[in-house]
Amino acid sequence: MGLRVKICGITKPEQGQAIAQLGATALGFICAQSSPRYVSPAQIATIVSTLPCDRATNEPLCDRIGVFVNASLEVLCQTVAIGNLSGVQLHGSETPEFCDQLRQQLPKVEIIKALRIRSESDLSEVDAYTACVNTLLLDAYDPRLLGGTGKTLNWRSLQQFEPACPWFLAGGLTPDNVLEALRQATPHGVDLSSGVEYSPGDKNLPEVARLLSQLQSGGF
Ligand SMILES: O=C(O)c1ccccc1NCC(=O)[C@H](O)[C@H](O)COP(=O)(O)O
């Protein structure tokens, strides 16, 4: 399977539709109310209803990931149902036990645990999660912002990073630096937000197109 490409912070139906048509494999919706990219479950449902669908199943062709920060099981399950989400990304301090409980409640939904990496030693957290989530996501650390920071990780320190489950690389990726990041690290997917937007939640479609063409030219 090819590299997964997740564009996060979608807020507008026409942009979600265009980004799916350009070839992104996943769209991310920020469900944390403190974010300038926040969308309600009803807004997610509207955006998802416009996405190109598989003719046989009538389900959207791309993955729909809700991004949450320390949400309750109840909120997670409700939002998945209302928004027709295929996955949830846990971007707060959710424990492995919480991830396990969520997996029992939502066995068909992809569970992605995001870890905000401040230094190489934070990578030691990874092993506690690999058995209870489907996928990991490594993001950059910022003392004030939980995500969408535009800050990059130290890709060189990830050269030997091969956890026991698939993972996304996030944090400050852009059409200009993504190939360099992928020369150093070998994730199963990349996740971008501020590197392909005009302002929080307003995606720059020409930059998304350039990202996808860069990845194609790099053989991904
Ligand atoms: O993007 C947000 O506003 C946000 C708020 C709270 C929690 C998570 C958030 N974003 C998570 C993402 O998956 C972003 O795509 C990821 O942090 C990378 O962002 P960027 O560095 O801007 O590419």
PDBQT file of the ligand as one rigid body, heavy atoms in Angstrom, charges set to zero:
ROOT
HETATM    1  O1  LIG A 301      -4.772  21.621  14.445  1.00  0.00    +0.000 OA
HETATM    2  C1  LIG A 301      -5.251  21.954  15.546  1.00  0.00    +0.000 C 
HETATM    3  O2  LIG A 301      -5.716  23.077  15.736  1.00  0.00    +0.000 OA
HETATM    4  C2  LIG A 301      -5.256  20.971  16.674  1.00  0.00    +0.000 A 
HETATM    5  C3  LIG A 301      -5.779  21.361  17.901  1.00  0.00    +0.000 A 
HETATM    6  C4  LIG A 301      -5.808  20.481  18.968  1.00  0.00    +0.000 A 
HETATM    7  C5  LIG A 301      -5.299  19.209  18.819  1.00  0.00    +0.000 A 
HETATM    8  C6  LIG A 301      -4.776  18.793  17.589  1.00  0.00    +0.000 A 
HETATM    9  C7  LIG A 301      -4.732  19.654  16.520  1.00  0.00    +0.000 A 
HETATM   10  N1  LIG A 301      -4.179  19.258  15.309  1.00  0.00    +0.000 N 
HETATM   11  C8  LIG A 301      -3.688  17.943  15.110  1.00  0.00    +0.000 C 
HETATM   12  C9  LIG A 301      -3.129  17.532  13.820  1.00  0.00    +0.000 C 
HETATM   13  O3  LIG A 301      -3.276  16.372  13.450  1.00  0.00    +0.000 OA
HETATM   14  C10 LIG A 301      -2.230  18.407  12.989  1.00  0.00    +0.000 C 
HETATM   15  O4  LIG A 301      -2.361  18.018  11.668  1.00  0.00    +0.000 OA
HETATM   16  C11 LIG A 301      -0.798  18.184  13.470  1.00  0.00    +0.000 C 
HETATM   17  O5  LIG A 301      -0.681  18.779  14.735  1.00  0.00    +0.000 OA
HETATM   18  C12 LIG A 301       0.237  18.814  12.520  1.00  0.00    +0.000 C 
HETATM   19  O6  LIG A 301       0.039  20.193  12.399  1.00  0.00    +0.000 OA
HETATM   20  P1  LIG A 301       1.077  21.092  11.558  1.00  0.00    +0.000 P 
HETATM   21  O7  LIG A 301       2.351  21.180  12.307  1.00  0.00    +0.000 OA
HETATM   22  O8  LIG A 301       0.409  22.421  11.428  1.00  0.00    +0.000 OA
HETATM   23  O9  LIG A 301       1.224  20.434  10.210  1.00  0.00    +0.000 OA
ENDROOT
TORSDOF 0
